[in-house]
Amino acid sequence: MVLRLGVFLAAGSTAYVTLASVFWAVCVILGHNTMEMLYGGTAVYLFTLAFALEGAWFLPEEIRNSSAFTRLTQRSPSD
C-alpha cells in the first residue's frame, strides 16, 4: 500500500508538471480564449489523476514483491 501511494504521488507530480508545461507552451505559442483555458486547466488535473492511478494500479508484480519493499513494509520477527 505504501509503495502504491509513493508511485501515485511520483507519477502524479511528474504528469502534472509535464502536462502543465505542455498546456502552457501551447497557450503561449498559439494563443487561447477563455473556454480553451478552462478545458486545458481541467484536462491537466484529470489526466494527472488518471496517470497517477494507472501507475499505482498497474505496478508490476516483481516490484511489489521485491525484497527491498518487503524489508521496508514488514517487521522482523524480533520486533
Secondary structure, DSSP 8 states (H G I E B T S, - for coil): -HHHHHHHHHHHHHHHHHHHHHHHHHHHHH---HHHHHHHHHHHHHHHHHHHHHHHHT--HHHHT-HHHHHHHS--TT-
